[in-house]
Amino acid sequence: MQTHAAIAPAHLIETSGELLDLVRSTTPLVHCITNAVVTNFTANALLAIGAAPAMVDLVGEAGPFATVASGLLVNLGTPQPEQRAAAREAVAGARQAGTPWVLDPVAIGALPIRTELAHDLAELRPAAIRGNASEILALAGVGAGGRGVDAADETDAAAEPAAALARRTGAVVAVSGPVDLVTDGAATVRLANGDALLTRVTGGGCALGAVVAAFLGAARGTGAGALEAVVAAHLAYTVAAERAADGAAGPGSFAVRFLDALTAVEASELRALARVSIGAPLGAAA
């Protein structure tokens, strides 16, 4: 784990552009176990950014497929019994093969089945965990969750619990909000890019989890760590959102423009437009 003194915003921004180019040149295969509401949007977002989606959520297939995928997303938005079993199987396969995987603990807290599953999976060494502030607080054991999939807490309220969760699980933890927060428990990175229209499109956050898995998969075997890959995914995604929002009439036109923007966003735009700051969370080791 790098300390906050070892990472600078300029390094993260430059690495983000390199990883974006790498996603496009390697086309990482992203295994998605995700919710029924967002499957199409998630697949299209992956295709747009340059990755290859595969929605494999059957028991007996999920485990073997996770061993050959570049990255795995486990999203708990609609956790039907078969999908819950497939998620456990896929995580076991990913761990066996060293496939980086992402946990998205959608709407946990008040809903008991997904909450228990999320806590179980979080202890199985995901490379990244992403959610809104209420979801991350619930997973960290200090919150009751939000209003369904909507956050009831501010991003900064989750900063230290997110860092503690990262230190406990070994995952990079990302908290989505008006300013996104990404932490490995030692460094806390804030990204102020994006647009509020992302919150008006079903799947805006869930698809980001899949894009994170794509960047983690592309980063394997390079010098980039999980923190850099998660930051890169968020930066590419949110800069594309800003581009899409410019001229959009509302959420309908934004959704179409967003897929186009994911396809068109370039490393040079990340360097020009990134609003990134870094620090250490309270209680972190120096």
N, C-alpha and C positions, 0 to 999 in steps of 0.2 A: 504494500500500500504506500503510495506517495503521500508525503505530508503537504500541507497547504503551501509551505514555503517553496516546494519544488515545482509548483504548477503556476503558470502565469496566464492571464487571459489571452495574450497574443499567441501563446503555444496552443491553447485549446482551439482558438479560431483557425489557426493554420492547419492543425490536425483535422479539424472538422471538414475543411475543404478537401483534404487528401482522402479522408474516409468516404466522403460523398462520391468522389471520382472512383474510388475502389469498389463501392457498391455497384456502380454502373458498369465497371469493367469485369466484375466477377459474377454478377447476378446471383447473389446468395439465395438459396432455397429456404424459405421460411415456413415452418410447420406451425399452423395456427389451430389451436383449440380455443375457439372464441364463441361469443354469444350469437344467437340466431338473429338478433336485431341488426348486427353490423357486419355480417359476413361479406356481403357484396362490396360495401364501401372499403372494408379492410383490404380485400383482395385487390381492388382497383388502386388503392393508395400504394400498395407494395409494387404493383406493376408500374405505376407512374414514377416512383422513385428509382426504379431499375432492378428491383428484386423479383423473385418468383414465388407466388403464394401457393400453399397446399393446405386445404382444410381437411385434415385427417383426424377424425375424432371417434373412431370405432375401436372398441376393445379388440385386441388381437392385431390391429394394424398400427395403432398409435405408438406403441413401444418400438417396434422395428423401424418405423419411419423416422422417429426422433433420432435414431442412431446414424442416419444418413443425411439428415437435414443440416443446413448451415446454422440455423437458429430455431428456437421453439418459443412460441407465445402460449401461455396458459391464462386465459381470460375467464373470470368467473361470473360473467353477466347473466347467463341463463343456465345454471349448472344442473341439467337433468341427470338422472342416475347413471346412464351409460357414459355421458360426457365426464362425470366426476371420476369414474373408474378409468376412463381413457386418459384423463389428465394425470392421474397417479402413475399409470403405465408409461406414459410419454416421459414424465420426469425421470422415472427410473432408467429408461432407455437413454435419455440425454445425459444423465450422470455417468452411465456406463461408457458412453462414447466421448464424453467431454464436450458435448454440444451445449453452447451457452443458451440459457433459457430465461424468460422474462415472466414474472408473476404480476398480473393485473387484478387486484382484489376488489372487483367491482361491487359496490353497495354493501360491503361488509359492515358489521357492527350490530345492527338490530336484527338482521336476518341470520338465524342460527346455523343453518346447514352450510352456507357458503363461508360463514365466519370460521367455523371449525376447520373446514377444508383449507382455507387460506392460511390459518395458523400452522396447520400440519405441513403444507407445502413450503411455507417460508423457512422452515427449519431444514429443508433439503437443498440448501445452497444455490438458490437462483443467482444468476449473474446480475440481474437487475429486478427491482420491484418498482412499479410506477402506479400512481393513483392520485386522486385529489387529496386535499388536506385531511378531510374527515376519514377517508379510507385508510390513509397512512397512520393517522392517530389511532384508529381502531386496531390496526394490525400491530402497532407498537404497544398496545395495551393501555392507552391513556385516553381513549375516546369512545363514544358510543356509536359513531358513524354519522352519516348525513341524512338527507331527505331522499331516500332511494339512491340514484346515481349522482345526485347533486350534493356538492360540498356545503356544509353548514359552518365550516371553520376557515379562517384565513391561512394563507400559505405559511406565513412566518410563525404561526402558532405551532406548525408541525416541524419547524427547523430542527430543534434539538431532539424531539422524539424520532425524527427521520434519521438523524445521525446515530442515535443510539441503536435503532433498528439495523442500520447498516453495519455497525460494529458487531452486533450480535449474530447477524445472519451471514455476513461476508458479502452481501449484495450492495450494489450501488442503488440508492433509493432516490427516485425522482418524484417530486410533488408538483402537480400541475396547478396553475393558477394564472392570474394576470401577470405575475412574474414567476416563471418556473424556477424550482429549486432542485439541484442535483447534488447529492452528497455520498461520499464513500466512508463517512464517519470521521475523516481527518480534514478533508477539504469540503467546503460548501460553495457551490457555483450557482449564481443567479443569472438567469437569462430573461431579459425584458422584451424580447421580440414576440411577435404573434398578433392576433386580432381577436376581439370578442366574438366575431362571427363563428369562430371555431366551436363555441359553446352552443350555437344555434343549429348545428348539423349533427344528426344522430351518427355516432361513431367517430367523432372528432378525436376524442381521447383514446378510444379503444384501438383505432388504427395506428395511433402513435406508438402504442405498445408493440405492434407488429413491426413498425419501422425501426424501433429500438433493437428488436431481435435481428433485423437485417443488418444493421450497423455492427452489432456484436459479432455476427457471423462473418462479416467481411473483415473485421479487425483481427480475427484469429490468425496467429502466425506472424503478425506484424509487431512493431514495437509499441503499438497503441494499447492502453489498458482499458478496462471496462468503463472507468469514469470518462475517459476521452470519447469512447464510442457512444455512450449515453448522451453526453453533451452534444456530440456531433449530430445525432439523430434529432434531438430537440431543436437544435439551431437550424438545420435544413428544413424541418417541418414548419417552424414558426416564421422563418423568413419567407417561405412559400406562402404561408397564410397571409402575411402582409401584402405580398404581391397580388394574391387573389382578391383580397378585400378592396384593393384600389380599383374603383369603378364598378364593384358589385352592387346590384340593386337591393340585395337582401340575401337570406340564407340559401335560397334556391340557386341563384346564379353564382353565389360564392362557392357552393359545393362543386359545381362543374369547373369553375375557374381554378379551384384549389387543386384538382387533379392535374390540370394543365400546368399549374405553377410548380407542382412537385416534379413534373417532367422537365421543366425548363430551368429550374433554379440551378445556379452554378456556383462553384467555389469562390469565384471573384465576388459574387453578391454576398456570400457569408462574410468575407473579409471586409467588405464595404459597409454592411448594415448591422453586423453583430453588436449587440449591447450585452456584454458579459462582464460580470464582476465576480470576485472570489474572496473568500475569507475562511475562517475556522469557526465551527459551531462551538457553543459553550460546552465545556467539559471534554473537548477533544484533546488528544495528545498532540503536542507540538512536534 
